Amino acid sequence: MTHALPILVLGIESSCDDTAAAVLADGRVLSNVVAGQSVHARWGGVVPELASRAHQEHIVPTVHEALRQAGIEPRGIDAVAFTQGPGLIGALLVGTCFARSFAQALGKPLIGVNHVQAHVLAHFIRDERDAAPPRFPFINLTVSGGHTQLVLVRSALEMEVIGTTLDDAAGEAFDKGAKISDYPTLADR
């Protein structure tokens, strides 16, 4: 019996205020590197232009470190995935341009990923806990930055938003409540 080699994917995330890169082998995390952006602490929230500049500064060392931790040379990657939206346009452009250039230089496929759908499907990524993924159908609560949604997930490709907030997302509400109460927020990292 012959075993196929694992499919190695480099994932790049730059939708808001963290620059992140991960290497996955057949859906199992080999490395996950996140560069936070402390530049926003002074302003009490994310400043889009500062986020874009910080992504430009962090993306190369973050990707390099993710590959190093995974023990993978760039040519060993089978595909490059990147966040194509939604998110801050300048921040997304940094990740998109880097991912496209990296994939093109290596002659590898490029995979655009919807940020919000990725939150739902993150349940299927295997890590050191090796938790069992949910079975379809299931309901998912997504609380991420500017997005709060209840999603009916019938399959990996069939999702229906069945509820959402009308104003600020729950994640932002927690940040605002923490700020009023003098607790550290995500922007204080």
C-alpha positions in Angstrom: 0.0 0.0 0.0 1.4 3.4 -1.0 1.0 6.4 1.2 0.7 9.8 -0.6 2.8 12.6 0.7 0.9 15.2 2.8 -0.3 18.4 1.0 1.6 21.4 2.6 -0.2 24.7 2.6 1.2 28.0 3.7 -1.6 30.2 5.0 -1.2 34.0 5.3 -3.6 36.2 7.3 -3.6 40.0 7.3 -7.2 41.1 7.5 -6.8 43.5 10.5 -4.1 44.0 13.1 -2.2 40.7 13.3 0.2 39.4 10.7 0.0 35.6 10.8 1.4 32.7 8.9 0.9 29.0 9.4 1.9 25.8 7.7 -0.5 22.9 7.5 0.1 19.3 6.4 -3.2 17.8 5.3 -5.1 20.1 7.7 -2.8 19.5 10.7 -1.0 22.6 12.1 2.8 22.3 11.8 3.5 25.9 12.7 1.4 29.0 13.6 3.2 32.4 13.9 1.5 35.6 14.8 3.0 39.1 14.9 0.8 41.4 16.9 0.8 45.1 16.4 1.4 47.1 19.5 1.4 50.3 17.5 -2.4 50.7 18.0 -2.3 50.8 21.8 -1.6 54.5 21.8 -4.8 55.2 19.8 -7.2 52.8 21.7 -8.1 50.9 18.6 -6.9 49.8 15.2 -5.7 52.5 12.9 -6.0 51.1 9.3 -3.0 52.9 7.8 -0.8 51.9 10.8 -2.0 48.3 10.4 -1.0 48.2 6.7 2.5 49.6 7.5 3.0 47.1 10.3 1.9 44.2 8.0 4.6 45.3 5.5 7.2 45.2 8.3 6.1 41.9 9.7 5.0 39.7 6.8 8.4 38.5 5.6 9.8 37.6 9.0 6.5 36.0 10.0 6.3 33.8 6.9 10.0 32.9 7.3 9.5 31.9 10.9 6.4 29.8 10.1 8.4 27.9 7.5 11.4 27.5 9.8 9.2 26.1 12.7 7.5 23.7 10.3 10.9 22.5 9.0 9.8 23.2 5.4 11.7 25.0 2.7 9.6 27.4 0.5 9.8 25.0 -2.5 8.3 22.3 -0.3 5.0 24.1 -0.1 2.2 22.8 -2.4 -0.1 25.9 -2.3 -0.4 29.3 -0.7 -3.6 30.4 0.9 -4.4 34.0 1.9 -7.2 36.1 3.4 -8.9 37.8 0.5 -11.6 39.5 2.7 -13.4 40.9 4.5 -11.0 43.1 6.4 -9.1 46.4 6.2 -8.4 47.0 2.5 -4.8 48.1 3.0 -4.0 45.3 5.4 -5.6 42.8 3.0 -3.6 44.2 0.1 -0.3 43.6 1.9 -1.1 39.9 2.5 -2.6 39.4 -1.0 0.4 40.9 -2.8 2.9 38.9 -0.8 0.9 35.7 -1.2 0.6 36.2 -5.0 4.2 37.0 -5.4 5.3 34.1 -3.2 3.1 31.6 -5.0 4.1 33.0 -8.5 7.8 32.8 -7.7 7.4 29.2 -6.7 5.0 28.2 -9.4 2.4 27.1 -6.7 -1.4 27.5 -6.7 -2.9 30.4 -4.9 -6.1 30.0 -2.8 -8.2 33.0 -1.7 -10.0 32.5 1.6 -13.0 34.3 3.0 -12.1 35.5 6.4 -15.5 34.9 8.0 -16.0 31.5 6.4 -12.6 30.5 7.6 -13.7 31.2 11.2 -16.5 28.7 10.7 -14.2 26.0 9.1 -11.4 26.5 11.6 -13.2 23.7 13.6 -11.7 21.3 11.1 -8.1 22.2 11.5 -6.2 19.6 13.6 -3.8 20.7 16.3 -2.1 19.1 19.3 -5.5 18.6 21.0 -6.7 16.6 18.0 -10.3 17.4 19.0 -13.1 15.8 16.9 -14.6 18.2 14.4 -18.3 18.9 14.4 -20.6 16.9 12.2 -22.8 18.5 9.6 -25.1 20.2 9.9 -24.2 22.4 12.9 -24.7 26.0 14.0 -21.7 28.2 14.5 -21.4 31.5 16.5 -18.7 33.7 14.9 -17.5 36.6 17.1 -14.6 38.2 15.3 -13.7 41.9 15.1 -16.4 43.5 13.1 -18.3 40.3 12.5 -20.9 38.5 14.7 -22.9 35.9 13.0 -25.0 32.8 13.7 -24.3 30.5 10.8 -26.1 27.3 9.8 -23.4 25.1 8.4 -24.8 22.3 6.2 -21.5 21.4 4.6 -18.0 23.0 4.0 -19.4 24.7 1.0 -23.0 25.4 2.1 -23.4 28.0 4.9 -26.3 30.3 5.7 -26.1 33.3 7.9 -29.3 33.0 10.1 -28.5 35.9 12.5 -26.2 38.8 12.9 -25.9 42.0 14.9 -27.2 45.3 13.7 -24.5 47.5 15.1 -21.0 46.8 16.5 -20.0 43.2 16.7 -19.8 41.4 20.1 -16.0 41.3 19.9 -15.9 45.1 19.6 -18.4 45.4 22.5 -16.1 43.4 24.7 -13.2 45.6 23.8 -15.2 48.8 24.5 -16.4 47.4 27.8 -12.8 46.5 28.8 -11.6 50.0 27.9 -14.3 51.7 30.0 -13.4 49.4 32.9 -9.6 50.0 32.5 -8.9 46.4 31.5 -6.5 45.7 28.7 -8.0 45.4 25.2 -6.7 43.6 22.1 -5.4 47.0 21.0 -3.2 47.2 24.1 -1.1 44.1 23.1 
